[in-house]
Amino acid sequence: MRSDAVNREIALNVGIDPFWAPLAMVATQDMALRLQFRKRFVLQAANLPKSGPVLLAPTHRARWDALMLPMAAGRRVTGRDCRFMVTTTEMRGLQGWFLKRLGCFPVDQGRPSMTTLRLAIDLLGAGQQVVMFPEGRIQRQDRPIQLHQGLVRLAQLAHRRGIKVPVVPVGLGYSHAPPSLFTEAAICFGAHLTVPDDSGREAVQRFNGLLAEGMHAAEQAAREAVGRPLDCF
């Protein structure tokens, strides 16, 4: 009998393709990242759980973020893939065709479907790691981190299903903005947070404040590693 996660993947026409996923790993981790960046740093890797469900909450500064995360937290490191929640606009055309075969699945940020949310919860229930960029889109300018509520709401839904999900703030940094050829990149994992049971507005805002602080601290560490520290806000 198929698992709930597999059934929902079929409904959304997504999943880890046994042919394209390994090829993409070689193309991105062994070729693209090594050609683009002369150095790649992974900081505080001990904060990344190697088993059990986890929600990764990274900053989003460049498209390279989506390649750095699997390098530092993907199958070669944890034995499992990074399952990205991707905006519906990014899942269109040829790009979307590939993303669907690499385990990404679409989410409408304004009105996320129950099928998408249930797939994310089923993946977490199966001990997978789900990646959501809580800022919602790439932020290329240095400014205070502002988060949507989707990630905390997803974690609370999982908790109500009996799935205790640690939320790991992640910071990414590049020695140049935008990242240029033969420069440096870093990724830092912060200490995990636990979402509150209270789903009230104030509790959610407090959690998002803590998460933003954790992401900022992780990003600062990553930026310092590549010689481009953040300005204080």
C-alpha positions as CSV (number, residue, x, y, z in Angstrom):
1,M,0.0,0.0,0.0
2,R,1.3,3.4,-0.9
3,S,2.1,5.9,1.9
4,D,0.1,9.1,2.2
5,A,3.1,11.1,1.1
6,V,3.5,9.0,-2.1
7,N,-0.2,9.4,-2.9
8,R,0.0,13.2,-2.5
9,E,3.2,13.3,-4.6
10,I,1.3,11.5,-7.4
11,A,-1.6,14.0,-7.1
12,L,0.9,16.9,-7.4
13,N,3.0,15.2,-10.0
14,V,6.2,15.6,-8.0
15,G,8.8,13.4,-6.4
16,I,12.4,12.3,-6.4
17,D,13.1,10.9,-9.9
18,P,15.6,8.0,-9.8
19,F,17.2,9.2,-13.1
20,W,17.2,13.0,-12.9
21,A,17.9,13.4,-9.2
22,P,21.4,11.7,-9.2
23,L,22.3,13.5,-12.4
24,A,21.3,16.9,-10.9
25,M,23.4,16.1,-7.8
26,V,26.5,15.6,-9.9
27,A,25.8,18.6,-12.1
28,T,25.2,21.0,-9.2
29,Q,27.4,19.8,-6.4
30,D,30.4,18.4,-8.4
31,M,30.3,20.8,-11.2
32,A,28.3,24.0,-10.9
33,L,29.2,24.9,-7.3
34,R,32.9,24.0,-7.7
35,L,33.1,26.1,-10.9
36,Q,31.3,29.1,-9.5
37,F,32.9,29.3,-6.0
38,R,36.5,28.7,-5.2
39,K,35.7,28.1,-1.6
40,R,32.5,26.8,0.1
41,F,32.2,26.9,3.9
42,V,29.7,24.9,6.0
43,L,29.5,26.3,9.5
44,Q,28.0,24.9,12.7
45,A,27.0,21.7,10.9
46,A,26.4,20.0,14.3
47,N,23.2,22.0,14.6
48,L,21.7,20.1,11.6
49,P,19.7,17.1,12.8
50,K,20.9,14.0,10.9
51,S,17.6,12.1,11.5
52,G,14.0,12.8,12.2
53,P,11.8,15.5,10.8
54,V,13.2,19.0,10.4
55,L,12.1,22.3,8.9
56,L,15.0,24.3,7.4
57,A,14.4,28.1,7.4
58,P,17.1,29.7,5.3
59,T,17.7,33.3,4.3
60,H,17.2,33.9,0.6
61,R,19.8,36.1,-1.1
62,A,20.5,34.4,-4.5
63,R,19.4,31.5,-6.7
64,W,22.6,29.7,-5.6
65,D,20.9,29.2,-2.1
66,A,18.9,26.3,-3.6
67,L,22.2,24.6,-4.6
68,M,24.1,25.3,-1.4
69,L,21.5,23.8,0.8
70,P,21.6,20.3,-0.7
71,M,25.4,20.4,-0.7
72,A,25.4,21.1,3.1
73,A,22.3,19.2,4.1
74,G,21.3,16.8,1.3
75,R,21.6,13.1,0.6
76,R,25.4,13.0,0.8
77,V,25.4,14.5,4.3
78,T,22.2,13.3,6.0
79,G,21.1,10.4,3.7
80,R,17.9,12.3,2.7
81,D,17.0,15.0,0.2
82,C,16.0,18.6,0.7
83,R,12.3,18.8,-0.2
84,F,11.8,22.5,-1.2
85,M,8.5,24.2,-1.0
86,V,8.6,26.5,-4.1
87,T,6.3,29.2,-5.3
88,T,3.9,28.3,-8.0
89,T,5.5,30.8,-10.4
90,E,8.9,29.0,-10.1
91,M,7.3,25.7,-11.0
92,R,6.3,26.6,-14.5
93,G,7.8,25.7,-17.9
94,L,11.0,23.7,-18.3
95,Q,12.4,24.8,-14.9
96,G,9.2,23.6,-13.2
97,W,9.5,20.2,-15.1
98,F,12.9,19.7,-13.6
99,L,12.1,21.0,-10.1
100,K,9.1,18.6,-9.9
101,R,11.5,15.7,-10.6
102,L,14.0,16.8,-7.9
103,G,11.5,16.7,-5.1
104,C,10.3,20.3,-5.1
105,F,6.6,20.9,-4.7
106,P,4.6,24.1,-5.4
107,V,2.9,26.3,-2.8
108,D,0.7,29.3,-3.5
109,Q,1.9,31.7,-0.8
110,G,-1.4,33.6,-0.8
111,R,-3.7,30.5,-0.6
112,P,-1.7,27.3,0.0
113,S,-3.7,24.2,-1.0
114,M,-4.4,21.5,1.6
115,T,-2.8,19.0,-0.7
116,T,0.5,20.9,-0.5
117,L,0.3,21.4,3.2
118,R,-0.6,17.7,3.8
119,L,2.3,16.6,1.6
120,A,4.7,18.7,3.6
121,I,3.3,17.3,6.9
122,D,3.4,13.7,5.5
123,L,7.1,14.2,4.5
124,L,7.9,15.5,8.0
125,G,6.0,12.5,9.5
126,A,8.3,10.3,7.4
127,G,11.3,11.9,8.9
128,Q,12.2,14.0,5.9
129,Q,13.6,17.5,5.8
130,V,11.5,20.2,4.3
131,V,12.9,23.6,3.2
132,M,10.8,26.8,3.2
133,F,12.2,30.2,2.6
134,P,10.2,32.2,5.2
135,E,11.0,35.5,3.7
136,G,9.0,34.4,0.6
137,R,11.3,35.6,-2.1
138,I,14.9,36.6,-2.8
139,Q,16.0,39.7,-0.8
140,R,19.1,41.1,-2.5
141,Q,19.5,44.1,-0.2
142,D,20.8,44.0,3.4
143,R,17.9,44.9,5.5
144,P,16.1,43.6,8.6
145,I,14.6,40.1,8.1
146,Q,10.8,40.0,7.8
147,L,9.0,36.7,7.8
148,H,5.7,35.4,6.6
149,Q,3.7,33.2,8.9
150,G,3.6,30.1,6.6
151,L,6.5,28.2,8.2
152,V,5.3,28.5,11.8
153,R,1.7,27.6,10.8
154,L,3.0,24.5,9.0
155,A,5.1,23.5,12.0
156,Q,2.0,23.9,14.2
157,L,-0.1,21.8,11.9
158,A,2.5,19.1,12.1
159,H,2.6,19.3,15.9
160,R,-1.1,18.8,16.0
161,R,-0.6,15.6,14.1
162,G,1.9,14.5,16.8
163,I,5.0,15.4,14.7
164,K,7.5,17.5,16.8
165,V,9.4,19.4,14.2
166,P,12.6,21.4,15.1
167,V,13.0,24.5,13.0
168,V,16.6,25.2,12.1
169,P,17.4,28.8,11.1
170,V,20.0,28.9,8.2
171,G,22.1,31.8,7.0
172,L,23.8,32.0,3.6
173,G,26.5,34.4,2.6
174,Y,28.5,35.3,-0.5
175,S,31.6,37.3,-0.8
176,H,30.1,39.3,-3.7
177,A,26.5,40.4,-4.4
178,P,25.3,39.1,-6.7
179,P,27.6,36.1,-6.4
180,S,30.2,36.2,-9.2
181,L,32.6,33.6,-10.6
182,F,35.4,32.2,-8.5
183,T,34.3,33.9,-5.3
184,E,33.4,32.4,-1.9
185,A,30.1,31.1,-0.4
186,A,29.2,30.0,3.1
187,I,26.2,28.4,4.8
188,C,25.6,28.4,8.6
189,F,23.1,26.3,10.6
190,G,21.8,27.9,13.8
191,A,20.4,26.2,16.9
192,H,17.0,24.8,16.4
193,L,13.8,26.3,17.6
194,T,10.5,24.7,18.7
195,V,7.2,26.3,17.7
196,P,4.7,27.2,20.4
197,D,1.5,25.2,20.8
198,D,-0.3,28.5,21.1
199,S,-1.5,29.5,17.7
200,G,-2.5,33.0,18.7
201,R,-1.2,36.0,16.9
202,E,1.2,37.2,19.6
203,A,2.7,33.7,20.0
204,V,3.3,33.4,16.3
205,Q,4.9,36.9,16.2
206,R,7.2,36.1,19.1
207,F,8.3,32.9,17.3
208,N,8.9,34.7,14.1
209,G,10.9,37.2,16.0
210,L,13.1,34.5,17.4
211,L,13.4,32.8,14.0
212,A,14.4,36.1,12.4
213,E,17.1,36.6,15.1
214,G,18.4,33.1,14.5
215,M,18.5,33.6,10.7
216,H,20.2,36.9,11.1
217,A,22.9,35.5,13.4
218,A,23.5,32.5,11.1
219,E,23.7,34.9,8.1
220,Q,26.2,37.1,10.0
221,A,28.4,34.1,10.7
222,A,28.2,33.1,7.0
223,R,29.0,36.6,5.8
224,E,31.9,36.9,8.2
225,A,33.4,33.6,6.9
226,V,33.5,35.1,3.4
227,G,34.8,38.5,4.5
228,R,31.7,40.5,3.9
229,P,30.0,41.0,7.3
230,L,26.5,42.4,7.6
231,D,26.0,46.0,8.7
232,C,24.2,46.3,12.1
233,F,20.5,47.2,11.8
